[in-house]
């Protein structure tokens, strides 16, 4: 009987529920960060490859977005699943609700056709295959022309593009 009574008191007084609750940051949870050599995320559109993005580090945020950093590069595909361009950046965010990607820091998009876009930040819209930037850009055409401006949009292969606010002047215009 004494053993049962002691066990009863241990259960009653041993189960103290006075834990302090605090907000837990995503940075406190090690499982939300993955290291790889490299890690890959494949985004599909209508059953075809649309974007394949590679990185050394991946971090999942509470709102579902994914941060990639450490040498980010991505292959961009057309509606038929054919590779059209390559993207390089310091980091990027994959927005899981829309499968759009924001690339940040030393961004370069180089098309298979020879066009190159240099920017600080761009957004890739997966559903409409659009590259967009609202920052200052430098765009090099496949015949060697270099154009500067602020704001840019293009399809993934850069064959249909526009600089929204061109900067500079033409000298020797024929």
C-alpha positions in Angstrom: 0.0 0.0 0.0 2.9 2.4 0.8 4.4 1.8 -2.6 1.1 2.7 -4.3 0.7 5.8 -2.2 4.3 6.9 -3.0 3.7 6.3 -6.7 0.4 8.3 -6.5 2.2 11.3 -4.9 5.1 11.1 -7.5 2.6 11.2 -10.3 0.6 14.1 -8.9 3.5 16.3 -7.9 6.0 15.0 -10.5 3.9 16.2 -13.5 4.4 19.9 -13.2 3.1 21.8 -16.2 4.7 25.2 -15.5 6.6 25.4 -18.8 7.3 28.9 -20.1 6.2 29.1 -23.7 8.1 31.3 -26.1 8.0 32.1 -29.8 10.2 29.6 -31.6 12.2 31.0 -34.5 12.9 29.0 -37.7 16.5 29.5 -36.9 16.2 27.6 -33.7 15.1 24.4 -35.5 18.0 22.7 -37.2 15.8 20.5 -39.4 14.6 23.4 -41.5 18.1 23.9 -42.9 19.6 21.4 -45.4 23.1 21.4 -46.8 23.9 19.6 -50.0 26.3 19.2 -52.8 24.2 20.6 -54.5 20.5 20.5 -53.5 18.0 20.6 -56.4 14.4 21.8 -56.6 12.5 21.0 -59.8 9.4 23.1 -60.6 7.0 21.8 -63.2 4.4 23.6 -65.4 1.8 21.6 -67.2 3.8 18.4 -66.5 7.0 19.7 -68.1 10.2 20.9 -66.5 10.0 24.7 -66.0 12.8 25.6 -63.6 15.5 23.4 -62.1 17.2 25.3 -59.3 20.4 24.2 -57.5 22.1 25.5 -54.4 24.5 24.5 -51.6 22.1 25.5 -48.8 18.3 25.4 -48.4 16.3 26.9 -45.5 12.5 26.4 -45.2 10.5 29.3 -43.6 7.4 29.0 -41.6 5.2 30.6 -44.3 6.3 27.9 -46.7 8.8 29.8 -48.7 12.3 28.4 -49.3 15.5 30.3 -49.1 18.4 29.0 -51.2 21.9 30.4 -50.9 25.5 29.5 -51.5 26.0 29.5 -55.3 22.5 29.4 -56.7 22.1 28.4 -60.3 19.0 27.4 -62.3 18.0 26.0 -65.6 15.0 27.7 -67.3 12.8 25.7 -69.7 10.3 26.6 -72.3 6.7 25.2 -72.6 8.0 22.0 -74.2 10.6 21.3 -71.5 13.6 22.5 -73.6 16.3 24.4 -71.7 16.4 28.0 -72.9 18.5 29.9 -70.2 20.7 29.6 -67.2 20.4 31.8 -64.1 23.2 32.5 -61.5 22.7 34.5 -58.2 24.0 34.7 -54.6 20.6 33.7 -53.2 17.0 33.1 -54.1 13.6 32.6 -52.6 11.2 30.0 -54.0 7.6 31.1 -53.3 5.8 27.8 -52.8 2.3 29.2 -53.4 3.1 30.4 -56.9 6.3 28.6 -57.8 7.8 31.9 -58.6 11.4 32.7 -57.7 13.1 35.9 -56.6 16.9 35.8 -57.3 19.1 38.3 -55.5 22.7 39.5 -55.6 24.9 39.4 -58.7 22.1 38.0 -60.8 23.0 36.8 -64.3 20.6 35.3 -66.8 22.2 33.9 -69.9 20.1 32.5 -72.7 21.1 29.7 -75.0 20.7 32.2 -77.9 23.4 34.5 -76.4 21.5 37.2 -74.6 22.7 38.2 -71.1 20.9 40.0 -68.3 22.8 41.4 -65.3 20.8 42.7 -62.4 20.8 43.0 -58.6 17.4 41.3 -58.3 14.9 39.6 -60.6 11.7 37.6 -60.3 11.0 34.5 -62.5 7.3 33.9 -63.0 6.9 30.2 -63.6 3.3 30.2 -64.8 3.8 32.8 -67.6 7.6 32.1 -68.2 8.5 35.7 -67.5 11.8 37.3 -66.2 11.2 40.6 -64.6 13.3 43.2 -62.8 12.6 46.5 -61.3 16.2 47.3 -60.5 19.0 48.8 -62.7 20.1 46.3 -65.3 22.6 45.7 -68.1 21.4 43.7 -71.1 23.8 42.3 -73.7 22.2 41.2 -77.0 23.4 38.2 -79.0 25.1 40.6 -81.5 27.2 42.3 -78.8 25.1 45.5 -78.1 25.0 46.5 -74.5 22.0 48.3 -73.1 21.4 49.8 -69.7 18.2 50.8 -67.9 15.9 50.4 -65.0 13.2 47.8 -65.1 13.1 44.9 -67.5 10.9 42.0 -68.6 11.5 39.1 -71.0 10.4 35.6 -71.8 12.7 32.8 -70.5 14.8 32.6 -73.7 15.2 36.4 -73.8 14.1 36.6 -77.4 11.3 39.0 -76.6 12.5 41.6 -74.0 12.0 45.2 -73.1 14.0 47.7 -70.9 11.3 49.8 -69.2 13.5 52.9 -68.6 16.5 52.9 -70.9 19.6 54.9 -69.8 22.2 56.3 -72.2 22.3 57.6 -75.7 23.0 56.5 -79.2 26.0 58.0 -80.9 26.5 57.1 -84.6 22.9 56.1 -85.1 22.4 55.0 -88.8 
